[in-house]
Amino acid sequence: MVAVVEYLASNNFFVELTLNGSKEPVDGTFLECQGFQCTQDVIEICEVTANKWGSAQKGQVVKTKIPGNVNSGNLTLCRCLSYSPTFWKWFETVYEGNWAKQAKDASITILSQANKPQARFELAGAWPANYKIGDVNAQGAEMLIEEVEIAFQSFKRTK
């Protein structure tokens, strides 16, 4: 029997993040979620062994690559600006120096076309690093976008 693979679409996701002053998770209201990235530094070690290589009079140079620190990019959440100041208050509390108690855990769940969770990514120690409101224009009719860039300590896939 051949396994059927369902490829997930980028437009069906769910963000869960509970902030102070919020009675329930801020979820499902985001237009975009950008910056899923986790990289690992490469440490290159170079050593000379006792082995002679070819006609060389000295030992053979051996390079080895080993994993270094894991780094994660910042995540940018975009949504339509609403009357709720929850994101602004979160950012304001952090920039006033009260960041330690503001680090939150968050998750992003990618749903199948049948709206069933298929992939889940968890972020630990998330805090707002940047807050941005889109440009206003008296001649425009577009939705006003609120962006929050979130730095986080760790990022892992749990499903």
N, C-alpha and C positions, 0 to 999 in steps of 0.2 A: 504494500500500500504506500502511495506517495503522500508525504506530509504536505499540507497546504500551509503556506506562509502568508500571514496577513501583514502587509506593510502599513505602518501607522502614519496617519496624516498629521501635519504640523498644526492644524487648526482645531484639534480636539484635545484640550488640556485643562487641567484643574490645578490651581495654586492654593495651598493652604498655609496661612500665616496668621497667628493670633497675636494682636498687639494690645498694649495697655489701653484701656478705654473702649475696647471692642468687645462686645458680648459674645461674639462668635468669630470664627476664622474669617479673615478677609479672603474670600475665595470665589473663583469662577467669574470674576469681574474684569479680568485682564484681557487686553487686546493682543498684547505681545509679551513674550518672555524671551529675552536675548542673553547670550553670554554663557551658555552651558559649555564650560571648558575646564578640564582638569589635565595638567601636564606634570611630567616628572623630569627633574633635572637629570642630566647625564654627567657623571663624573668619569673622566678619562684618566686612568693610571698608566704611567709609562715606566717600565722597569727593564733593566738589562740582566739577562740570565747568563749562566755560565756556558750555555750552549753556544758553540761557534757556528756561524752561519756562512755557508759558502767558503770563500777564501779569506774571509775577514779574520783579523787577528784578535778582535774583541768579541765579547758576548753578543748574543742576539737580543735585539730590542723587541719587547713584547708589550703591546698595548691592550689594556683591558678596560671595558666600559662597564660601570656599575651604576645602579640607580641612586639618585640623590634625593633631595627634598621634593615633595609633592606640592604643586602650586595650583590654585584654582583662580579662574577669572572672576570678575564681578558679574552679577546677574542684574539685568535691567528689566524692570516690570513697567509696562505701559498700560494705562487705562484712561477712560474718559474722566475728566475732573468732575467731582460731585461736590455737594455741600459739606461732606464729611471731612474734617481736618485731621483724621487719624494718621495718615502718612506724614503730614507736615509736623504734627506733634511728636511723632517718633523721631524724625530727623532733627527737630529742634532740641529735644532732650539729649540726643547724642552730641550735637555740636556745642551744647552748653557744658559738656564734660561728664554727663551722667551715662556714659556708654556701657559700663560693665553690666548694669541691670537691664539694659535694653537689647542685649544679644538674644535673639530668638531662634528657634528651630522652625524650619519651613520645609514644605515638600511640594514637588511638582509631579502630578500624575498625568500620564499620557493615556488617553482612552482609545479604544477600538471604534470602528464605525458603528458598533452596536452599543456604544457608551459603556463598555466594561473596562475597568482598569487593566492595562497591559504592561505598563512600565512605570516605575516610581523612583524618583530621585529625591534624596533627603539632604538638606543643607543644615549644618549645625553652626551655631554662633553667628547668625546673620544680623547685620546692622546696616543702617542706611549710610552710604558714603556720599551720595549726591542726590539732590532733589531738583527737579526741573519742571517748569510749566511751559507748554508750547506757546508760540507767538500768538498774540491777539491781533485781530484785523477787523475794523468796522465794516469792511466790504466782504468779508468771508462768511461762510456758513458752515464751516467744518466744525467737528467736535473739538473741544479744547482738551489736549492730552496732558496728563500728569505722568511724569516718569520718576521712578525711584531706582537708583543704582544701589545694589545691595552687595556688600562685601561679606564673605563668610569664611569660617575656619576649615570646614571639611565638606566634601561633596561625595555622595556614594549612591550607587544604584542598589535598591533593595528589592526590586521585582523586575 
